[in-house]
Amino acid sequence: DEVLSLMEANDNHAEEHTVAEFIEFCVNGRTDKSGEWTSKGVGKYLEGGKEAGGMLVDQRFCPRIVEGELRYNCVGPELVGIIHKKPKEGGISAVGGTGSIYTFYGPDEPKFKNLTDNFLKKDINHVMPSLGLSDEPIPLWWTTDFILASPEGTPAEEEKWIVGEFNCSCVGISKCLPAYCKDDTPNANWNDIPDEDKKEAMVYGNKMGVVATDILNKAKWAWESSTLVDVSGLTRVAKDDLGLLKQPANPKFKTALVQIYVRSAPYGGSDKSSNGHRYDMIPFANGMINAGISCQPIHYVHEEHDKFFEVVKNFDALIVRCNPGQIKADGGSQEKFDDSMREIKKSGIQVWPSPDVMEFMGAKDALTKIAHLNIGLEDTFSYYDEEAFTTGFKKTMAFQPRVIKQNRGSSGEGIWIIKLKEGNYCSNFGDRICEGDEVLSLMEANDNHAEEHTVAEFIEFCV
């Protein structure tokens, strides 16, 4: 009957449930045993097991998250900018649309020097191997969100920041946002971006060109022909290539920037300029061109899947800029696309990022795999079945407030900040376990709504 306080990360709403209700929700979703839930989610986070992406990550709750998270924007191994994302007063998660405040810093900001040194000097070369990606390069363009784990009063030079999330799956360049179409800007294009923002976006793009050159030089593999790849057999989707530089006459290497246009969606998807290209295509492509590498923007059309993958065999590298879910939304198969990209990579052609990099870095159990690094927490666990979750969660929940994260969610859905309603935590890990009827106070991070459920109800909902 112990009660938990929960907050879900997609909207910061709060709920209270017993330990048993929470476990029931996680395992079986909305049932008679899981109580009444106001979450937008359906629970059943372990459905299908590990092979189907069924998983929960159990991480210590860091109360100073209310002070905000730090997003590190990186090009390869180089930090190019830091964003401090502070949630709206009373909230925990700084998700878009909830009144969060963003403050931008340069890569050399002294107040974050300890984190920057731990991340870039001590841990950066261990991240990909820890994730099971030893044969993959660090992504061209990626972000890491950090949470402050140290108690208040800790000197800045001693603060411990931990990873909350990696993201390399089609991360956008925010300086290019004026170029994407929406209802009030249906004709948005590259020229709508202020010159100063174009310049800054190209700083990122040019750095990507340098990183790409380094990767391809190390690969020591390229086609002997210096001409551009013939893509005339593929459907031309874009209306024009506004802003694209002239391709180099004798490119060092040949790359393609792969996009997807959702024909059933307004403007081809929420990430498109009016010409059909991604709104931030130009910095990527021109960054390659400025490095002496050709970069031809093309679109994947699922009806010509086989032809597409025959054509791209002629490139040295593919830069994949297809937003998650858009291939399926256009009627194609993400699995078929990913499998073909894996075959391309096996043939010696670089794929940035590859399907495995997107999957392994984006999966929530990445936090467990890096728990031993300076940027991780050792008491971070992953559960793939009901028995492990029930046993492990009752033990960790009795010790400290927790954050429970499902693998499949986005924008904070299925990310719960959980506290025991009675606050009766044990002094040492393992001294006791929660009973199923203890009540939890929960807040979901997608909208900050609150609920109360028993431990048993939550477990039932999750599974």
C-alpha positions as semicolon CSV with decimal commas, in nm:
position;residue;x (nm);y (nm);z (nm)
1;D;0,000;0,000;0,000
2;E;0,299;0,235;-0,029
3;V;0,209;0,534;-0,246
4;L;0,433;0,673;-0,521
5;S;0,437;1,029;-0,659
6;L;0,496;1,020;-1,035
7;M;0,559;1,287;-1,301
8;E;0,567;1,200;-1,675
9;A;0,835;1,378;-1,879
10;N;0,636;1,448;-2,196
11;D;0,407;1,705;-2,031
12;N;0,517;1,715;-1,663
13;H;0,176;1,602;-1,538
14;A;0,169;1,429;-1,198
15;E;-0,019;1,127;-1,063
16;E;-0,016;0,914;-0,749
17;H;-0,039;0,535;-0,750
18;T;0,065;0,248;-0,529
19;V;0,374;0,048;-0,613
20;A;0,158;-0,243;-0,729
21;E;-0,055;-0,021;-0,957
22;F;0,255;0,128;-1,118
23;I;0,406;-0,212;-1,189
24;E;0,072;-0,336;-1,327
25;F;0,049;-0,031;-1,558
26;C;0,402;-0,083;-1,688
27;V;0,349;-0,453;-1,752
28;N;-0,013;-0,484;-1,867
29;G;-0,136;-0,130;-1,931
30;R;-0,480;-0,007;-1,826
31;T;-0,646;-0,289;-1,632
32;D;-0,867;-0,326;-1,324
33;K;-0,550;-0,376;-1,121
34;S;-0,368;-0,063;-1,244
35;G;-0,624;0,197;-1,131
36;E;-0,729;0,509;-1,323
37;W;-0,455;0,685;-1,524
38;T;-0,462;1,034;-1,679
39;S;-0,146;0,971;-1,883
40;K;-0,182;0,993;-2,261
41;G;0,016;0,669;-2,285
42;V;-0,110;0,312;-2,270
43;G;0,165;0,152;-2,060
44;K;0,269;-0,205;-2,152
45;Y;0,627;-0,086;-2,187
46;L;0,774;-0,440;-2,189
47;E;0,542;-0,569;-2,461
48;G;0,718;-0,794;-2,710
49;G;1,033;-0,833;-2,504
50;K;1,382;-0,712;-2,589
51;E;1,368;-0,813;-2,957
52;A;1,061;-0,596;-3,013
53;G;1,200;-0,300;-2,819
54;G;1,017;-0,381;-2,497
55;M;1,227;-0,229;-2,221
56;L;1,232;0,002;-1,920
57;V;1,531;0,192;-1,783
58;D;1,542;0,263;-1,409
59;Q;1,762;0,561;-1,319
60;R;1,811;0,762;-1,002
61;F;1,603;1,082;-1,000
62;C;1,821;1,393;-0,983
63;P;1,609;1,666;-0,818
64;R;1,823;1,947;-0,960
65;I;1,675;1,873;-1,302
66;V;1,433;2,154;-1,213
67;E;1,730;2,388;-1,270
68;G;1,744;2,264;-1,629
69;E;1,934;2,032;-1,859
70;L;2,237;2,103;-2,077
71;R;2,224;2,002;-2,443
72;Y;2,568;1,956;-2,598
73;N;2,562;2,000;-2,977
74;C;2,853;1,818;-3,140
75;V;2,999;1,774;-3,487
76;G;3,185;1,446;-3,466
77;P;3,399;1,468;-3,152
78;E;3,391;1,850;-3,142
79;L;3,156;2,052;-2,922
80;V;3,007;2,345;-3,114
81;G;2,751;2,482;-2,869
82;I;2,566;2,435;-2,540
83;I;2,198;2,499;-2,472
84;H;2,066;2,533;-2,116
85;K;1,703;2,418;-2,118
86;K;1,515;2,529;-1,808
87;P;1,162;2,393;-1,752
88;K;0,868;2,616;-1,678
89;E;0,829;2,699;-1,310
90;G;0,685;2,395;-1,135
91;G;0,783;2,158;-1,415
92;I;1,063;1,907;-1,439
93;S;1,113;1,843;-1,811
94;A;1,210;2,121;-2,052
95;V;1,014;1,986;-2,348
96;G;0,903;2,217;-2,626
97;G;0,566;2,385;-2,593
98;T;0,558;2,379;-2,211
99;G;0,703;2,725;-2,146
100;S;1,066;2,617;-2,118
101;I;1,343;2,879;-2,133
102;Y;1,646;2,818;-2,357
103;T;1,981;2,993;-2,301
104;F;2,263;2,949;-2,554
105;Y;2,634;2,924;-2,470
106;G;2,952;2,878;-2,670
107;P;3,156;2,556;-2,650
108;D;3,412;2,712;-2,414
109;E;3,166;2,829;-2,146
110;P;3,375;2,824;-1,824
111;K;3,085;2,741;-1,589
112;F;3,049;2,399;-1,758
113;K;3,422;2,326;-1,790
114;N;3,413;2,025;-1,557
115;L;3,141;1,853;-1,761
116;T;3,305;1,946;-2,091
117;D;3,638;1,800;-1,977
118;N;3,477;1,480;-1,846
119;F;3,278;1,434;-2,165
120;L;3,525;1,536;-2,435
121;K;3,860;1,454;-2,277
122;K;3,783;1,146;-2,066
123;D;3,474;0,974;-2,204
124;I;3,424;1,063;-2,571
125;N;3,640;0,779;-2,706
126;H;3,460;0,526;-2,485
127;V;3,102;0,616;-2,581
128;M;3,072;0,423;-2,909
129;P;3,249;0,107;-2,778
130;S;3,032;0,112;-2,463
131;L;2,723;0,114;-2,683
132;G;2,846;-0,184;-2,886
133;L;2,940;0,040;-3,180
134;S;3,320;0,004;-3,187
135;D;3,332;-0,012;-3,567
136;E;3,121;0,302;-3,613
137;P;3,248;0,662;-3,621
138;I;3,107;0,922;-3,385
139;P;2,803;1,075;-3,564
140;L;2,855;1,376;-3,788
141;W;2,589;1,580;-3,605
142;W;2,448;1,471;-3,270
143;T;2,339;1,592;-2,928
144;T;2,368;1,477;-2,569
145;D;2,139;1,599;-2,291
146;F;2,295;1,619;-1,943
147;I;2,134;1,638;-1,598
148;L;2,305;1,773;-1,286
149;A;2,338;1,488;-1,034
150;S;2,532;1,667;-0,758
151;P;2,358;1,807;-0,448
152;E;2,313;2,181;-0,403
153;G;2,625;2,357;-0,279
154;T;2,865;2,142;-0,481
155;P;3,144;2,360;-0,629
156;A;3,116;2,394;-1,008
157;E;3,453;2,226;-1,057
158;E;3,327;1,917;-0,872
159;E;2,978;1,890;-1,022
160;K;2,874;1,558;-1,174
161;W;2,655;1,576;-1,482
162;I;2,504;1,257;-1,624
163;V;2,360;1,167;-1,963
164;G;1,983;1,179;-1,989
165;E;1,969;1,107;-2,362
166;F;2,172;1,079;-2,682
167;N;2,019;1,187;-3,012
168;C;2,170;1,135;-3,357
169;S;1,850;1,058;-3,546
170;C;1,804;1,351;-3,784
171;V;1,891;1,625;-3,534
172;G;1,794;1,959;-3,684
173;I;2,000;2,276;-3,712
174;S;1,794;2,533;-3,523
175;K;1,942;2,831;-3,708
176;C;1,772;2,701;-4,024
177;L;1,420;2,685;-3,879
178;P;1,295;2,991;-4,075
179;A;1,331;2,775;-4,388
180;Y;1,071;2,514;-4,294
181;C;0,711;2,538;-4,408
182;K;0,413;2,577;-4,181
183;D;0,066;2,715;-4,230
184;D;0,172;3,079;-4,197
185;T;0,494;3,032;-4,403
186;P;0,397;2,790;-4,685
187;N;0,669;2,923;-4,918
188;A;0,958;2,916;-4,671
189;N;1,301;2,853;-4,818
190;W;1,675;2,895;-4,761
191;N;1,659;3,269;-4,837
192;D;1,424;3,327;-4,542
193;I;1,707;3,250;-4,300
194;P;1,883;3,567;-4,176
195;D;2,236;3,600;-4,315
196;E;2,393;3,582;-3,970
197;D;2,211;3,255;-3,898
198;K;2,311;3,114;-4,239
199;K;2,670;3,196;-4,154
200;E;2,650;3,018;-3,819
201;A;2,478;2,714;-3,973
202;M;2,758;2,694;-4,228
203;V;3,015;2,690;-3,948
204;Y;2,855;2,361;-3,843
205;G;2,834;2,240;-4,203
206;N;3,197;2,317;-4,277
207;K;3,306;2,131;-3,964
208;M;3,101;1,832;-4,084
209;G;3,293;1,844;-4,411
210;V;3,622;1,827;-4,222
211;V;3,501;1,534;-4,009
212;A;3,368;1,353;-4,317
213;T;3,701;1,395;-4,497
214;D;3,886;1,251;-4,198
215;I;3,656;0,947;-4,180
216;L;3,678;0,879;-4,554
217;N;4,055;0,922;-4,562
218;K;4,088;0,666;-4,283
219;A;3,856;0,429;-4,467
220;K;4,093;0,446;-4,768
221;W;3,813;0,346;-4,999
222;A;3,667;0,546;-5,284
223;W;3,558;0,511;-5,644
224;E;3,830;0,597;-5,893
225;S;3,597;0,800;-6,113
226;S;3,593;1,172;-6,032
227;T;3,260;1,241;-6,203
228;L;2,931;1,285;-6,020
229;V;2,706;0,985;-5,970
230;D;2,430;0,954;-6,229
231;V;2,103;0,986;-6,034
232;S;1,886;1,062;-6,337
233;G;1,711;0,726;-6,303
234;L;1,565;0,825;-5,966
235;T;1,249;1,032;-5,931
236;R;1,335;1,399;-5,894
237;V;1,127;1,516;-5,597
238;A;1,269;1,860;-5,517
239;K;1,155;2,158;-5,725
240;D;1,499;2,319;-5,710
241;D;1,827;2,319;-5,516
242;L;1,813;2,676;-5,389
243;G;2,130;2,764;-5,198
244;L;2,331;2,461;-5,310
245;L;2,687;2,537;-5,420
246;K;2,834;2,409;-5,746
247;Q;2,970;2,058;-5,708
248;P;3,352;2,025;-5,716
249;A;3,493;1,944;-6,060
250;N;3,716;1,669;-5,921
251;P;3,567;1,561;-5,589
252;K;3,787;1,387;-5,333
253;F;3,490;1,170;-5,242
254;K;3,128;1,142;-5,349
255;T;2,839;1,162;-5,104
256;A;2,461;1,176;-5,123
257;L;2,223;1,339;-4,878
258;V;1,925;1,104;-4,848
259;Q;1,583;1,253;-4,767
260;I;1,221;1,141;-4,760
261;Y;0,921;1,342;-4,886
262;V;0,591;1,235;-4,728
263;R;0,347;1,272;-5,013
264;S;0,040;1,255;-4,789
265;A;0,165;1,525;-4,549
266;P;0,140;1,902;-4,590
267;Y;0,463;2,037;-4,744
268;G;0,605;1,682;-4,754
269;G;0,649;1,667;-4,378
270;S;0,709;1,907;-4,092
271;D;1,082;1,934;-4,173
272;K;1,058;2,057;-4,532
273;S;1,125;2,379;-4,719
274;S;0,888;2,474;-5,000
275;N;1,114;2,312;-5,262
276;G;1,082;1,968;-5,099
277;H;1,427;1,949;-4,940
278;R;1,482;1,932;-4,565
279;Y;1,498;2,283;-4,422
280;D;1,859;2,230;-4,306
281;M;1,986;2,041;-4,612
282;I;2,209;2,323;-4,738
283;P;2,460;2,339;-4,448
284;F;2,517;1,963;-4,470
285;A;2,559;1,958;-4,849
286;N;2,758;2,279;-4,881
287;G;2,981;2,176;-4,592
288;M;3,081;1,868;-4,791
289;I;3,128;2,072;-5,110
290;N;3,348;2,326;-4,929
291;A;3,566;2,033;-4,819
292;G;3,609;1,921;-5,181
293;I;3,351;1,641;-5,150
294;S;3,054;1,622;-5,385
295;C;2,715;1,600;-5,215
296;Q;2,407;1,526;-5,423
297;P;2,070;1,567;-5,243
298;I;1,831;1,286;-5,337
299;H;1,500;1,147;-5,212
300;Y;1,408;0,790;-5,125
301;V;1,085;0,681;-5,297
302;H;0,981;0,342;-5,165
303;E;0,823;0,227;-5,494
304;E;1,171;0,235;-5,651
305;H;1,354;0,081;-5,356
306;D;1,572;-0,159;-5,556
307;K;1,670;0,102;-5,814
308;F;1,753;0,350;-5,537
309;F;1,992;0,114;-5,364
310;E;2,161;0,021;-5,692
311;V;2,230;0,390;-5,757
312;V;2,364;0,470;-5,410
313;K;2,620;0,190;-5,439
314;N;2,818;0,439;-5,647
315;F;2,873;0,683;-5,359
316;D;3,149;0,676;-5,100
317;A;2,916;0,783;-4,819
318;L;2,548;0,847;-4,754
319;I;2,424;1,118;-4,517
320;V;2,082;0,998;-4,401
321;R;1,841;1,281;-4,314
322;C;1,509;1,093;-4,296
323;N;1,306;1,182;-3,988
324;P;1,193;0,880;-3,783
325;G;0,848;0,768;-3,891
326;Q;0,844;0,949;-4,224
327;I;0,930;0,652;-4,445
328;K;0,638;0,461;-4,292
329;A;0,414;0,768;-4,320
330;D;0,488;0,775;-4,695
331;G;0,382;0,411;-4,728
332;G;0,726;0,252;-4,717
333;S;0,896;0,014;-4,474
334;Q;1,154;0,155;-4,234
335;E;1,277;-0,200;-4,169
336;K;1,334;-0,266;-4,540
337;F;1,515;0,067;-4,577
338;D;1,733;0,000;-4,272
339;D;1,822;-0,353;-4,384
340;S;1,934;-0,221;-4,723
341;M;2,139;0,051;-4,555
342;R;2,309;-0,217;-4,346
343;E;2,402;-0,402;-4,666
344;I;2,539;-0,078;-4,812
345;K;2,756;-0,032;-4,505
346;K;2,881;-0,393;-4,522
347;S;2,998;-0,323;-4,878
348;G;3,237;-0,057;-4,747
349;I;3,026;0,254;-4,808
350;Q;2,990;0,487;-4,511
351;V;2,637;0,551;-4,379
352;W;2,599;0,851;-4,145
353;P;2,431;0,765;-3,916
354;S;2,383;0,396;-3,980
355;P;2,063;0,223;-3,863
356;D;2,256;0,056;-3,581
357;V;2,398;0,387;-3,459
358;M;2,051;0,543;-3,456
359;E;1,906;0,240;-3,277
360;F;2,178;0,189;-3,016
361;M;2,237;0,556;-2,935
362;G;1,866;0,633;-2,929
363;A;1,768;0,335;-2,714
364;K;1,710;0,415;-2,349
365;D;1,936;0,129;-2,235
366;A;2,227;0,334;-2,369
367;L;2,215;0,493;-2,022
368;T;2,283;0,155;-1,864
369;K;2,568;0,081;-2,104
370;I;2,751;0,405;-2,015
371;A;2,678;0,381;-1,641
372;H;3,048;0,315;-1,569
373;L;3,169;0,635;-1,741
374;N;3,214;0,978;-1,579
375;I;2,892;1,086;-1,752
376;G;2,687;0,792;-1,618
377;L;2,533;0,671;-1,290
378;E;2,622;0,324;-1,164
379;D;2,274;0,257;-1,017
380;T;2,110;0,260;-1,361
381;F;1,931;-0,058;-1,468
382;S;1,750;-0,194;-1,774
383;Y;1,456;-0,435;-1,756
384;Y;1,338;-0,649;-2,046
385;D;1,082;-0,874;-1,878
386;E;0,818;-0,860;-1,606
387;E;1,011;-1,059;-1,346
388;A;1,325;-0,844;-1,366
389;F;1,122;-0,522;-1,361
390;T;0,904;-0,624;-1,066
391;T;1,201;-0,737;-0,857
392;G;1,434;-0,454;-0,952
393;F;1,187;-0,166;-0,933
394;K;1,055;-0,261;-0,589
395;K;1,415;-0,256;-0,466
396;T;1,529;0,071;-0,625
397;M;1,203;0,252;-0,545
398;A;1,242;0,172;-0,174
399;F;1,582;0,344;-0,175
400;Q;1,550;0,672;-0,370
401;P;1,316;0,862;-0,606
402;R;1,349;0,721;-0,957
403;V;1,304;0,802;-1,324
404;I;1,151;0,519;-1,528
405;K;1,189;0,547;-1,906
406;Q;1,026;0,334;-2,172
407;N;1,227;0,260;-2,487
408;R;0,965;0,347;-2,748
409;G;0,843;0,688;-2,635
410;S;0,931;1,033;-2,764
411;S;0,890;1,390;-2,636
412;G;0,879;1,262;-2,279
413;E;0,591;1,015;-2,322
414;G;0,643;0,715;-2,097
415;I;0,911;0,889;-1,893
416;W;0,797;0,897;-1,531
417;I;0,943;1,083;-1,232
418;I;0,837;0,878;-0,931
419;K;0,842;0,928;-0,555
420;L;0,701;0,732;-0,261
421;K;0,404;0,928;-0,134
422;E;0,506;0,861;0,227
423;G;0,873;0,937;0,158
424;N;0,981;0,639;0,369
425;Y;1,301;0,552;0,183
426;C;1,554;0,310;0,331
427;S;1,905;0,431;0,418
428;N;2,094;0,170;0,218
429;F;2,019;0,013;-0,119
430;G;1,863;-0,329;-0,062
431;D;1,759;-0,273;0,302
432;R;1,396;-0,326;0,201
433;I;1,166;-0,365;-0,099
434;C;0,839;-0,187;-0,167
435;E;0,509;-0,364;-0,113
436;G;0,264;-0,375;-0,401
437;D;0,006;-0,155;-0,227
438;E;0,246;0,129;-0,142
439;V;0,133;0,446;-0,321
440;L;0,342;0,627;-0,582
441;S;0,321;0,992;-0,682
442;L;0,396;1,010;-1,054
443;M;0,457;1,292;-1,300
444;E;0,483;1,221;-1,675
445;A;0,738;1,435;-1,857
446;N;0,544;1,491;-2,180
447;D;0,293;1,728;-2,019
448;N;0,386;1,743;-1,648
449;H;0,052;1,592;-1,540
450;A;0,039;1,416;-1,201
451;E;-0,122;1,087;-1,096
452;E;-0,125;0,856;-0,793
453;H;-0,117;0,476;-0,821
454;T;-0,005;0,179;-0,619
455;V;0,317;0,001;-0,707
456;A;0,116;-0,296;-0,834
457;E;-0,100;-0,077;-1,059
458;F;0,204;0,089;-1,211
459;I;0,374;-0,243;-1,282
460;E;0,053;-0,374;-1,441
461;F;0,026;-0,060;-1,659
462;C;0,388;-0,078;-1,772
463;V;0,373;-0,443;-1,874
